[in-house]
Amino acid sequence: MSTAVARRGGAKVVRGGKGKQGAAAPRKGSVFGGGPAGKDKLFAASKPDNSEESDSTDAVSSSDEEERWKESKHTNDVPSEYWHIQKLVKYMKAGNQTATIVALCCLKDHDLTTQMNQRAIQDCGGLEVLVNLLESNDLKCRLGALTVLSEVSSNLDIRRSIVDLGGIPLLVQILSEPGRDLKIMAAETLGNVAKVRLARKLVRKCDGVPRLVDLLDVPISVLRSQRDQLSEDEREMLDMARAGARALWSLSESRHNKELMCKGGIVPLMGRLLKSVHIDIVVPTMGTIQQCASQANYQLAITTEGMIYDIVSHLTSDNLDLKRQCSSAIFKCASDKTASDMVRDSGGLEPLVGIAKDKTVRDNKPLLAAATGALWKCAASEANVKKLDQLKTVQVLVQLLNDESEDVLTNAVGCISECVKYQNNREILRQFNGIPLLVNLLNMTHAPLLENIAKTLKECASDPESMTIMEELDAIRLIWSLLKNSNPKVQAHAAWALCPCIENAKDSGELVRSFVGALELVVGLLSSRDNFVLSAVCAAIATIAKDRENLSVLSDHKVIQMLAHLVYTTDDLLRENLAAAIASCAPYANNTQELGRLRTVTPIVGYMVSNNPRVHRTTAMALQKLSEDPQNCITMHQSGVVPFLLETVGSKDRELQEASAGCLQNIRKLALRAEELEFRGE
């Protein structure tokens, strides 16, 4: 039998000749062969290109990193199995077709998931042989090589070697062949190798994503039948779906792959697979769904396809990984009201609260974080909060405020922040000593957690008894210190929280002045470029400035000039709170005249064209204060404010009525004085 010998890195590989005699017929562009499409094409495709993979989820996972081998010294203390495996690889290199098949069969008898055995294959160039065998003309050689690769590719270094050896195009090509057993093993191998970022890109470039999606197309009757009730052909269909789902789960870490999977019609297929009674299919399918649920188009599709009901049904599974994937998917989808209502209607809140209550899963932080996150998003609905109240959710979540996981704390506090928008839950939080725990968490540094704590304490500050506890714990000072945080969202929510705290605190004016540098810090935030931060700070200034001594200090720090720089905004939230801040700051000293000099009147008049009635109210209040200066009245009149005021004076909003009437009164008084002076002059 003729043989073709190729060498790579000093390793000799024997390949059979053409026809049935060869164990591995040479290919054009083979890793070992010297064809024009070989080394140049495959290795050029393996060069990293970061331009198309921008999402952070494409980084290698921590679990992969843990699989990295620890470089151990080559000593004589090596198990005999190591040398036996190397001997088998040598037979594969130098032997004929029969020897290669026998060597592969013997190799599969070893435990190839252990690091030592994997290293034995890699150290003697076995990976090169296995990848080369993927193009063999012999079905048994290819299947044997795939079986070995599917097991050893659980190791990160081997995954990368398979990519470097050009294995991805070969594996993807096998997905188009008729043999189901080959497809299954190729998909299983891709499921492991695709955990490497470059592999995900290469699978996409080789059109592997649509081929893997096609593997998921299994009749619903097969999915709902137990395995022992199925024919051999139907069991192979299940195995293909399982392997394809695993591969797509790995590939879904790439944003580009998610988009391609959606175009390939994966959503209805995943919806069908969720109804399966086979847990080994449901788990990877659910993993893919929760990965894809981070995108808005998938969230909509998951809701419209009615997948929420099936996702909820798996929350009661004994498989903890499946529970985590389901909870995570709900966490990502439940921001939509329709989806959160579907969770409630399908009975999903009970198992989620059950997970949070179950002390046996306290050590499973990913599951606990996913469940509390799902509860947080569902709690945005008033109807869901009522249901959560029946399940005593706030009491359960308070018990988690001592948890050491930042993700669990963030999500638990987020859910509490939604629940305490209602007075009954504020009382429950106070009764179960939740406020001291929340105030203590203000010393943490995790930005999302601090943001949610600020939201929660903002709601609690409207409850007099809770406010008393917060004052005793010096919570206002701690909230104020969050204004120094570098995260804009933390700054903004801290400023929002200060508004009710200052308003409801005892002797709030003196309290604010007791914080060294506090007012200077607030005025300094008016230079922020974030409109949400600016809106919150303006709201805080509007509250702080109600105390005259505080207003004096603010004016000394040039708050008027800072506010004047913001008047040309088109953001309605900022307009509303900026006008409120101007209304509070204008009455002091010559601030009214200064605001006129800085040409703020005309832009503020322009706020009246907004469709937001809250903007109308604060704008009218600002105009009323500004109209105390005669020159400002003239500017307002010239800017055409009167028609707007005549319309808003008939509003049902009492504050808007009074402010509009007051401004009109000042303008009219000025007009009457002008007429009187003109009459006397005549």
C-alpha positions as CSV (number, residue, x, y, z in Angstrom):
1,M,0.0,0.0,0.0
2,S,1.4,3.3,-1.0
3,T,1.8,5.9,1.7
4,A,2.3,9.6,1.8
5,V,4.5,11.0,4.5
6,A,4.2,14.6,5.7
7,R,6.3,16.3,8.4
8,R,5.2,19.2,10.7
9,G,7.3,20.3,13.7
10,G,9.5,17.2,13.5
11,A,6.5,14.8,13.7
12,K,6.1,12.2,10.9
13,V,2.5,11.5,9.8
14,V,1.7,8.6,7.5
15,R,-1.4,9.0,5.4
16,G,-2.9,6.3,3.1
17,G,-3.0,6.8,-0.6
18,K,-6.1,7.3,-2.7
19,G,-9.1,5.2,-2.5
20,K,-10.3,2.9,0.3
21,Q,-6.8,1.7,1.2
22,G,-5.7,5.1,2.8
23,A,-6.4,5.7,6.4
24,A,-6.3,9.5,5.8
25,A,-6.2,10.6,2.2
26,P,-4.1,13.8,1.7
27,R,-6.1,16.9,1.0
28,K,-5.4,20.1,-0.8
29,G,-4.3,22.7,1.7
30,S,-3.9,20.1,4.4
31,V,-2.3,21.1,7.6
32,F,0.4,18.7,6.7
33,G,0.2,18.9,2.9
34,G,1.9,21.6,0.9
35,G,-1.1,22.4,-1.4
36,P,-1.6,26.1,-2.3
37,A,-4.9,26.4,-0.3
38,G,-3.4,24.7,2.8
39,K,-1.1,26.4,5.1
40,D,-1.5,29.9,3.7
41,K,-5.3,29.9,3.7
42,L,-6.1,28.2,7.0
43,F,-3.4,29.9,9.1
44,A,-4.3,33.3,7.6
45,A,-7.8,32.7,8.7
46,S,-6.6,32.0,12.2
47,K,-5.0,35.4,12.7
48,P,-6.9,37.3,15.4
49,D,-9.1,40.2,14.2
50,N,-10.6,42.3,17.0
51,S,-12.4,44.6,14.6
52,E,-15.5,42.4,14.3
53,E,-15.8,41.0,17.9
54,S,-16.4,44.0,20.1
55,D,-18.7,42.6,22.8
56,S,-17.2,42.0,26.1
57,T,-18.8,38.6,26.4
58,D,-16.3,37.2,23.9
59,A,-13.5,37.2,26.5
60,V,-12.5,33.7,27.6
61,S,-14.5,32.7,30.6
62,S,-13.0,32.2,34.0
63,S,-14.0,28.5,33.9
64,D,-11.9,28.1,30.8
65,E,-9.0,29.7,32.5
66,E,-9.3,27.3,35.4
67,E,-8.8,24.4,33.0
68,R,-5.4,25.7,31.9
69,W,-2.7,23.2,32.7
70,K,-0.2,23.9,35.4
71,E,3.2,23.5,33.8
72,S,4.6,20.5,35.6
73,K,8.3,19.4,35.5
74,H,9.0,16.5,33.3
75,T,10.2,13.9,35.7
76,N,10.4,10.1,35.6
77,D,7.4,10.0,37.9
78,V,5.0,9.7,34.9
79,P,2.2,7.1,34.9
80,S,2.6,4.2,32.5
81,E,-0.6,5.3,30.8
82,Y,1.2,8.4,29.5
83,W,3.7,6.3,27.6
84,H,1.0,3.9,26.4
85,I,-1.0,6.8,24.9
86,Q,2.2,8.1,23.2
87,K,2.8,4.7,21.7
88,L,-0.7,4.6,20.3
89,V,-0.2,8.0,18.7
90,K,3.0,6.7,17.1
91,Y,1.1,3.8,15.6
92,M,-1.4,6.3,14.2
93,K,1.4,8.2,12.6
94,A,3.4,5.3,11.1
95,G,0.8,2.5,10.7
96,N,-1.6,1.6,7.9
97,Q,-5.3,2.1,7.8
98,T,-6.0,-0.9,10.0
99,A,-3.4,0.1,12.6
100,T,-4.7,3.6,12.7
101,I,-8.3,2.4,13.4
102,V,-7.1,0.0,16.1
103,A,-4.9,2.7,17.7
104,L,-7.9,5.1,17.8
105,C,-10.1,2.4,19.4
106,C,-7.5,1.7,22.0
107,L,-7.1,5.5,22.6
108,K,-10.8,5.9,23.3
109,D,-10.5,3.2,26.0
110,H,-8.4,5.7,28.1
111,D,-9.9,8.4,30.2
112,L,-9.1,11.4,27.9
113,T,-10.6,14.0,30.2
114,T,-7.6,13.8,32.6
115,Q,-4.8,16.4,32.1
116,M,-2.0,13.8,32.0
117,N,-3.6,11.8,29.2
118,Q,-4.4,15.0,27.3
119,R,-0.8,16.1,27.6
120,A,0.4,12.8,26.4
121,I,-1.5,13.2,23.1
122,Q,-0.3,16.8,22.7
123,D,3.3,16.2,23.6
124,C,3.9,13.7,20.8
125,G,2.1,15.6,18.1
126,G,-1.2,13.6,18.4
127,L,-3.4,16.6,17.8
128,E,-1.9,17.2,14.3
129,V,-2.6,13.6,13.4
130,L,-6.2,13.7,14.7
131,V,-7.0,17.0,12.8
132,N,-5.4,15.5,9.7
133,L,-7.6,12.4,10.0
134,L,-10.7,14.5,9.7
135,E,-10.2,14.4,5.9
136,S,-9.6,10.7,5.7
137,N,-11.5,8.7,3.2
138,D,-12.3,6.1,5.8
139,L,-15.4,6.8,7.9
140,K,-14.1,4.8,10.9
141,C,-10.9,6.9,11.0
142,R,-12.8,10.1,10.9
143,L,-15.3,9.1,13.5
144,G,-12.6,7.8,15.8
145,A,-10.6,11.0,15.4
146,L,-13.7,13.1,16.2
147,T,-14.6,11.0,19.2
148,V,-11.1,11.6,20.6
149,L,-11.1,15.3,19.8
150,S,-14.6,15.8,21.4
151,E,-13.2,14.5,24.7
152,V,-9.7,16.2,24.7
153,S,-11.1,19.5,23.6
154,S,-12.5,20.1,27.1
155,N,-9.0,21.5,27.7
156,L,-8.4,25.2,26.9
157,D,-4.9,24.7,25.4
158,I,-6.0,21.9,23.2
159,R,-8.9,24.0,22.0
160,R,-6.5,26.7,20.9
161,S,-4.3,24.1,19.2
162,I,-7.2,22.7,17.2
163,V,-7.9,26.3,16.0
164,D,-4.3,26.9,15.1
165,L,-4.1,23.6,13.2
166,G,-7.0,24.7,11.0
167,G,-9.5,22.3,12.5
168,I,-12.5,24.7,12.5
169,P,-13.1,24.6,8.7
170,L,-12.9,20.8,8.7
171,L,-15.4,20.5,11.6
172,V,-17.8,22.9,9.9
173,Q,-17.5,21.0,6.6
174,I,-18.5,17.7,8.4
175,L,-21.7,19.3,9.5
176,S,-22.9,19.2,5.9
177,E,-22.2,15.5,5.4
178,P,-25.0,12.9,5.5
179,G,-23.5,10.8,8.3
180,R,-25.4,11.7,11.5
181,D,-22.8,10.2,13.8
182,L,-20.1,12.4,12.2
183,K,-22.3,15.5,12.6
184,I,-23.0,14.7,16.2
185,M,-19.3,14.4,17.1
186,A,-18.3,17.4,15.0
187,A,-20.9,19.5,16.8
188,E,-19.8,18.2,20.2
189,T,-16.2,19.2,19.4
190,L,-17.3,22.6,18.2
191,G,-19.2,23.1,21.4
192,N,-15.9,22.8,23.3
193,V,-13.6,24.6,20.8
194,A,-16.1,27.5,20.3
195,K,-15.4,28.6,23.9
196,V,-12.3,30.2,22.4
197,R,-13.0,33.6,20.9
198,L,-11.2,33.1,17.6
199,A,-13.0,29.8,17.1
200,R,-16.4,31.6,17.3
201,K,-15.3,34.0,14.6
202,L,-14.0,31.2,12.4
203,V,-17.2,29.2,12.7
204,R,-19.1,32.2,11.5
205,K,-16.7,32.9,8.6
206,C,-17.1,29.3,7.5
207,D,-20.9,29.5,7.5
208,G,-21.1,27.1,10.4
209,V,-23.9,28.9,12.3
210,P,-26.7,28.1,9.9
211,R,-25.6,24.4,9.7
212,L,-25.7,24.1,13.5
213,V,-29.1,25.8,13.6
214,D,-30.4,23.1,11.1
215,L,-29.5,20.4,13.6
216,L,-32.1,21.7,16.0
217,D,-35.0,20.9,13.7
218,V,-36.5,17.9,15.5
219,P,-40.3,17.0,15.4
220,I,-42.1,17.9,18.6
221,S,-43.4,14.3,18.9
222,V,-39.8,13.1,19.2
223,L,-39.0,15.8,21.8
224,R,-41.9,14.8,24.0
225,S,-41.3,11.1,23.9
226,Q,-39.0,9.2,26.3
227,R,-35.8,7.9,24.8
228,D,-36.6,4.3,25.2
229,Q,-39.8,4.8,23.2
230,L,-37.9,6.1,20.2
231,S,-36.4,4.4,17.2
232,E,-32.7,4.5,16.5
233,D,-33.2,7.1,13.8
234,E,-35.2,9.3,16.2
235,R,-32.6,8.9,18.9
236,E,-29.9,10.1,16.5
237,M,-32.1,13.2,15.8
238,L,-32.1,13.9,19.5
239,D,-28.4,13.5,19.8
240,M,-27.9,15.9,16.9
241,A,-30.1,18.5,18.5
242,R,-28.3,18.2,21.8
243,A,-24.9,18.6,20.2
244,G,-26.0,21.5,18.0
245,A,-27.5,23.2,21.0
246,R,-24.3,22.9,23.0
247,A,-22.3,24.3,20.1
248,L,-24.7,27.2,19.6
249,W,-24.6,27.9,23.4
250,S,-20.8,28.5,23.1
251,L,-21.2,30.5,19.9
252,S,-23.9,32.7,21.4
253,E,-21.2,34.5,23.4
254,S,-20.5,36.6,20.3
255,R,-22.9,39.4,19.4
256,H,-22.4,38.8,15.7
257,N,-23.2,35.1,16.0
258,K,-26.4,36.0,17.9
259,E,-27.5,38.1,15.0
260,L,-26.7,35.4,12.5
261,M,-28.6,32.8,14.6
262,C,-31.6,35.0,14.7
263,K,-31.6,35.4,10.9
264,G,-31.2,31.6,10.6
265,G,-34.5,31.1,12.4
266,I,-33.3,29.8,15.7
267,V,-36.0,31.4,17.8
268,P,-39.0,29.1,16.9
269,L,-36.7,26.0,17.0
270,M,-35.5,26.9,20.6
271,G,-39.1,27.4,21.5
272,R,-39.9,23.9,20.4
273,L,-36.8,22.4,22.1
274,L,-37.9,24.0,25.5
275,K,-40.9,21.7,25.4
276,S,-38.7,18.6,25.3
277,V,-38.7,16.1,28.1
278,H,-35.0,15.5,27.6
279,I,-33.1,17.5,30.1
280,D,-29.8,17.2,28.2
281,I,-31.4,19.1,25.4
282,V,-33.3,21.7,27.5
283,V,-30.2,22.8,29.4
284,P,-28.0,23.9,26.4
285,T,-31.1,25.4,24.7
286,M,-31.9,27.4,27.8
287,G,-28.3,28.5,28.0
288,T,-28.4,29.8,24.5
289,I,-31.7,31.6,25.2
290,Q,-30.4,33.4,28.3
291,Q,-27.2,34.4,26.3
292,C,-29.3,35.8,23.5
293,A,-31.9,37.4,25.8
294,S,-29.4,40.3,26.3
295,Q,-30.5,41.7,22.9
296,A,-33.8,43.5,22.4
297,N,-34.9,41.6,19.3
298,Y,-34.5,38.3,21.1
299,Q,-36.4,39.6,24.2
300,L,-39.3,40.5,21.9
301,A,-39.2,37.2,20.1
302,I,-39.1,35.2,23.4
303,T,-42.2,37.1,24.5
304,T,-44.1,36.8,21.3
305,E,-43.3,33.1,20.8
306,G,-44.7,32.4,24.3
307,M,-41.4,31.0,25.6
308,I,-41.9,32.6,29.0
309,Y,-44.4,29.9,30.0
310,D,-42.0,27.1,29.1
311,I,-39.1,28.9,30.9
312,V,-41.2,29.3,34.0
313,S,-42.1,25.6,33.9
314,H,-38.4,24.6,34.2
315,L,-37.9,26.8,37.3
316,T,-39.1,23.8,39.4
317,S,-36.5,21.4,37.8
318,D,-34.1,19.6,40.1
319,N,-31.3,20.7,37.8
320,L,-29.7,23.8,39.4
321,D,-28.0,24.9,36.3
322,L,-31.3,24.8,34.4
323,K,-32.9,26.9,37.2
324,R,-30.1,29.4,36.9
325,Q,-30.4,29.7,33.1
326,C,-34.2,30.2,33.4
327,S,-33.9,32.8,36.1
328,S,-31.3,34.6,34.1
329,A,-33.5,34.7,31.0
330,I,-36.4,36.1,33.0
331,F,-34.0,38.7,34.5
332,K,-33.1,39.9,31.0
333,C,-36.6,39.8,29.6
334,A,-38.8,40.9,32.5
335,S,-38.0,44.6,32.0
336,D,-40.8,44.5,29.4
337,K,-44.2,44.7,31.1
338,T,-45.8,42.1,28.9
339,A,-43.0,39.6,29.8
340,S,-43.3,40.3,33.5
341,D,-47.0,39.9,33.4
342,M,-46.5,36.5,31.7
343,V,-44.2,35.4,34.4
344,R,-46.9,36.2,37.0
345,D,-49.7,34.6,35.0
346,S,-47.7,31.4,34.5
347,G,-46.9,31.2,38.3
348,G,-43.2,32.1,37.9
349,L,-43.0,34.4,41.0
350,E,-43.6,31.6,43.5
351,P,-40.5,29.5,42.4
352,L,-38.3,32.6,42.2
353,V,-39.2,33.6,45.7
354,G,-38.7,29.9,46.7
355,I,-35.1,30.0,45.3
356,A,-34.4,33.2,47.2
357,K,-35.8,31.6,50.4
358,D,-34.1,28.3,50.1
359,K,-31.1,28.2,52.4
360,T,-29.7,25.2,50.6
361,V,-28.8,27.3,47.6
362,R,-27.2,30.1,49.5
363,D,-23.8,28.9,48.4
364,N,-24.9,28.8,44.7
365,K,-24.3,32.6,44.1
366,P,-25.0,32.5,40.3
367,L,-28.4,30.9,40.9
368,L,-29.3,33.2,43.8
369,A,-28.2,36.3,41.8
370,A,-30.2,35.3,38.8
371,A,-33.4,34.6,40.9
372,T,-33.2,37.9,42.8
373,G,-32.5,39.7,39.5
374,A,-35.6,38.2,38.0
375,L,-37.6,39.3,41.0
376,W,-36.2,42.8,40.7
377,K,-37.3,43.2,37.1
378,C,-40.7,41.7,37.8
379,A,-41.2,44.0,40.7
380,A,-41.5,47.0,38.4
381,S,-45.1,46.0,37.9
382,E,-47.6,47.0,40.5
383,A,-49.6,43.8,40.0
384,N,-46.4,41.8,40.5
385,V,-45.6,43.7,43.7
386,K,-49.0,42.8,45.1
387,K,-48.3,39.1,44.4
388,L,-44.9,39.4,45.9
389,D,-46.4,41.0,49.0
390,Q,-48.5,37.8,49.5
391,L,-45.3,35.8,49.2
392,K,-43.7,38.0,51.9
393,T,-40.8,38.8,49.5
394,V,-39.5,41.8,51.3
395,Q,-38.9,39.7,54.5
396,V,-37.1,37.1,52.4
397,L,-34.9,39.7,50.7
398,V,-33.9,41.5,53.9
399,Q,-32.4,38.2,55.0
400,L,-30.1,38.4,52.0
401,L,-28.7,41.8,52.9
402,N,-25.9,40.1,54.8
403,D,-24.8,38.1,51.7
404,E,-21.2,38.4,50.6
405,S,-22.0,38.4,46.8
406,E,-22.2,41.9,45.3
407,D,-24.5,40.6,42.5
408,V,-26.9,39.0,45.0
409,L,-26.9,42.2,47.1
410,T,-27.4,44.4,44.1
411,N,-30.4,42.5,42.8
412,A,-32.0,42.0,46.2
413,V,-31.7,45.7,47.0
414,G,-33.0,46.5,43.5
415,C,-36.1,44.4,44.2
416,I,-36.6,46.1,47.6
417,S,-36.3,49.5,45.9
418,E,-39.3,48.6,43.7
419,C,-41.4,47.2,46.5
420,V,-40.8,50.1,49.0
421,K,-42.5,52.5,46.5
422,Y,-45.6,51.3,48.5
423,Q,-46.1,52.3,52.1
424,N,-46.9,48.8,53.4
425,N,-43.5,47.6,52.3
426,R,-41.7,50.6,53.8
427,E,-43.2,49.6,57.1
428,I,-42.2,45.9,56.6
429,L,-38.7,46.9,55.8
430,R,-38.5,49.0,58.9
431,Q,-40.0,46.3,61.1
432,F,-37.5,43.7,59.9
433,N,-34.6,46.0,60.6
434,G,-33.8,46.4,56.9
435,I,-32.8,50.1,57.1
436,P,-29.7,49.7,59.2
437,L,-28.5,46.9,56.9
438,L,-29.0,49.2,53.8
439,V,-27.3,52.1,55.5
440,N,-24.3,49.8,56.3
441,L,-24.1,48.8,52.7
442,L,-23.5,52.4,51.7
443,N,-19.8,51.7,52.7
444,M,-19.5,49.3,49.7
445,T,-17.9,50.3,46.5
446,H,-19.9,48.3,43.9
447,A,-21.6,51.0,41.8
448,P,-24.8,49.2,40.8
449,L,-25.3,48.3,44.4
450,L,-24.9,51.9,45.6
451,E,-27.3,53.0,42.9
452,N,-30.0,50.7,44.1
453,I,-29.4,51.6,47.8
454,A,-29.9,55.2,47.0
455,K,-33.1,54.4,45.2
456,T,-34.4,52.5,48.2
457,L,-33.5,55.1,50.8
458,K,-35.1,57.8,48.6
459,E,-38.4,55.9,49.0
460,C,-37.9,55.3,52.7
461,A,-37.2,59.0,53.4
462,S,-40.9,59.7,52.7
463,D,-41.8,57.6,55.7
464,P,-41.4,59.7,58.9
465,E,-40.4,56.8,61.1
466,S,-37.9,55.4,58.6
467,M,-36.5,58.9,58.2
468,T,-35.9,59.1,62.0
469,I,-33.9,55.8,61.8
470,M,-31.9,57.1,58.9
471,E,-31.0,60.3,60.8
472,E,-29.9,58.3,63.8
473,L,-27.7,56.2,61.5
474,D,-26.2,59.3,59.8
475,A,-27.5,58.1,56.5
476,I,-27.8,61.5,54.9
477,R,-24.0,62.2,55.3
478,L,-23.3,58.8,53.7
479,I,-25.7,59.4,50.8
480,W,-24.1,62.9,50.3
481,S,-20.7,61.2,50.1
482,L,-21.9,59.2,47.1
483,L,-21.9,62.5,45.1
484,K,-18.1,62.0,45.0
485,N,-18.5,58.7,43.3
486,S,-17.0,58.5,39.8
487,N,-20.1,56.7,38.4
488,P,-22.7,59.2,37.0
489,K,-25.6,56.9,37.9
490,V,-24.5,56.7,41.5
491,Q,-24.1,60.5,41.6
492,A,-27.6,61.0,40.1
493,H,-29.5,58.6,42.3
494,A,-27.7,59.9,45.4
495,A,-28.8,63.5,44.4
496,W,-32.4,62.3,43.9
497,A,-32.3,60.5,47.3
498,L,-31.1,63.7,49.0
499,C,-34.3,65.6,48.0
500,P,-36.7,63.8,50.3
501,C,-34.0,63.3,52.9
502,I,-33.4,67.1,53.2
503,E,-37.1,67.9,52.9
504,N,-38.1,65.5,55.7
505,A,-35.1,65.8,58.1
506,K,-35.4,67.7,61.3
507,D,-33.7,71.1,61.1
508,S,-32.4,70.1,57.6
509,G,-30.8,73.5,57.0
510,E,-28.5,73.2,59.9
511,L,-27.9,69.6,59.0
512,V,-26.7,70.4,55.5
513,R,-24.4,73.2,56.7
514,S,-22.8,70.8,59.1
515,F,-21.4,68.8,56.2
516,V,-18.1,70.4,55.4
517,G,-17.8,71.2,51.7
518,A,-21.2,69.7,50.9
519,L,-22.8,72.7,49.1
520,E,-19.6,73.3,47.1
521,L,-19.7,69.7,46.0
522,V,-23.3,70.0,44.8
523,V,-22.6,73.2,42.8
524,G,-19.5,71.6,41.3
525,L,-21.7,68.8,39.9
526,L,-23.5,71.3,37.7
527,S,-20.5,71.1,35.4
528,S,-21.3,67.4,34.7
529,R,-21.9,66.4,31.0
530,D,-24.6,63.9,32.0
531,N,-28.1,65.3,31.7
532,F,-29.5,62.8,34.3
533,V,-26.9,63.9,36.8
534,L,-27.7,67.6,36.1
535,S,-31.4,67.0,36.5
536,A,-30.9,65.3,39.9
537,V,-28.5,68.0,41.1
538,C,-30.9,70.7,40.1
539,A,-33.7,69.0,42.0
540,A,-31.4,68.8,45.0
541,I,-30.5,72.5,44.7
542,A,-34.2,73.4,44.5
543,T,-34.7,71.6,47.8
544,I,-31.6,72.9,49.5
545,A,-32.2,76.5,48.5
546,K,-35.5,76.6,50.4
547,D,-33.3,77.4,53.5
548,R,-32.2,81.0,53.2
549,E,-28.8,80.5,54.8
550,N,-28.1,77.6,52.5
551,L,-29.2,79.7,49.5
552,S,-26.7,82.3,50.6
553,V,-23.9,79.8,50.6
554,L,-25.0,78.4,47.2
555,S,-25.0,82.0,45.8
556,D,-21.5,82.6,47.1
557,H,-20.4,79.5,45.2
558,K,-21.8,81.1,42.0
559,V,-24.7,78.7,41.6
560,I,-26.6,81.3,39.5
561,Q,-23.9,81.4,36.9
562,M,-23.8,77.6,36.7
563,L,-27.5,77.4,36.3
564,A,-27.5,80.0,33.6
565,H,-25.1,77.9,31.5
566,L,-27.7,75.1,31.3
567,V,-30.8,77.0,30.2
568,Y,-30.5,76.1,26.5
569,T,-31.1,72.4,27.1
570,T,-33.8,70.5,25.2
571,D,-34.1,67.7,27.7
572,D,-37.5,67.9,29.4
573,L,-36.3,66.3,32.7
574,L,-33.5,68.8,33.0
575,R,-35.8,71.6,32.0
576,E,-38.2,70.7,34.7
577,N,-35.6,70.6,37.5
578,L,-33.5,73.4,36.2
579,A,-36.6,75.7,36.3
580,A,-37.3,74.5,39.8
581,A,-33.8,75.3,40.9
582,I,-34.0,78.8,39.4
583,A,-37.3,79.4,41.1
584,S,-35.7,78.5,44.5
585,C,-32.5,80.5,43.9
586,A,-33.9,83.7,42.3
587,P,-35.4,85.4,45.4
588,Y,-32.0,85.9,47.2
589,A,-30.2,89.3,47.0
590,N,-29.8,90.4,43.3
591,N,-30.1,86.8,41.9
592,T,-33.2,87.8,39.9
593,Q,-31.4,90.7,38.2
594,E,-28.3,88.5,37.7
595,L,-30.4,85.9,35.9
596,G,-31.8,88.5,33.7
597,R,-28.4,89.9,32.9
598,L,-27.2,86.4,32.0
599,R,-30.0,86.3,29.4
600,T,-31.8,83.3,30.9
601,V,-35.3,84.7,30.6
602,T,-36.0,84.1,26.9
603,P,-34.7,80.5,26.9
604,I,-36.9,79.7,29.9
605,V,-40.0,81.1,28.2
606,G,-39.2,78.6,25.5
607,Y,-39.8,75.8,27.9
608,M,-43.5,76.6,27.8
609,V,-43.8,74.9,24.3
610,S,-43.0,71.5,25.9
611,N,-45.7,68.9,26.0
612,N,-44.8,67.9,29.6
613,P,-47.1,69.5,32.2
614,R,-44.5,69.1,34.9
615,V,-42.2,71.4,32.8
616,H,-45.0,73.9,32.6
617,R,-45.4,74.0,36.3
618,T,-41.8,74.6,37.3
619,T,-41.3,77.0,34.4
620,A,-44.2,79.1,35.5
621,M,-42.8,79.1,39.0
622,A,-39.4,80.3,37.7
623,L,-41.0,83.0,35.6
624,Q,-43.1,84.2,38.5
625,K,-39.9,84.8,40.5
626,L,-38.0,86.3,37.6
627,S,-40.9,88.7,36.9
628,E,-40.2,90.5,40.2
629,D,-37.6,92.4,38.2
630,P,-39.1,95.0,35.8
631,Q,-36.5,94.4,33.1
632,N,-37.3,90.7,33.1
633,C,-41.0,91.4,32.7
634,I,-40.2,93.4,29.6
635,T,-38.1,90.6,28.2
636,M,-40.9,88.0,29.0
637,H,-43.5,90.1,27.2
638,Q,-41.3,90.6,24.2
639,S,-40.6,86.8,24.1
640,G,-44.4,86.2,23.8
641,V,-45.0,84.6,27.2
642,V,-48.4,86.0,27.8
643,P,-50.4,83.7,25.5
644,F,-48.8,80.7,27.3
645,L,-49.6,82.0,30.7
646,L,-53.2,82.8,29.8
647,E,-53.5,79.1,28.8
648,T,-51.8,77.6,31.8
649,V,-53.7,79.9,34.3
650,G,-56.8,77.7,33.5
651,S,-54.9,74.5,34.4
652,K,-56.3,72.1,37.0
653,D,-52.8,72.1,38.6
654,R,-53.1,74.5,41.4
655,E,-49.4,75.3,41.6
656,L,-49.3,76.0,37.9
657,Q,-52.4,78.2,38.2
658,E,-51.0,80.3,41.0
659,A,-47.5,80.7,39.4
660,S,-49.0,81.7,36.0
661,A,-51.4,84.1,37.6
662,G,-48.6,85.6,39.7
663,C,-46.4,86.1,36.6
664,L,-49.2,87.7,34.7
665,Q,-49.9,90.0,37.7
666,N,-46.3,91.3,37.7
667,I,-46.3,91.9,34.0
668,R,-49.7,93.7,34.2
669,K,-48.5,95.8,37.2
670,L,-45.4,96.9,35.1
671,A,-47.7,97.8,32.2
672,L,-50.0,99.8,34.4
673,R,-47.0,101.8,35.9
674,A,-45.8,102.4,32.4
675,E,-49.2,103.7,31.3
676,E,-49.4,105.9,34.5
677,L,-46.0,107.4,33.8
678,E,-46.9,108.0,30.2
679,F,-50.1,109.7,31.3
680,R,-48.3,111.9,33.7
681,G,-45.8,112.8,31.1
682,E,-48.6,114.0,28.8
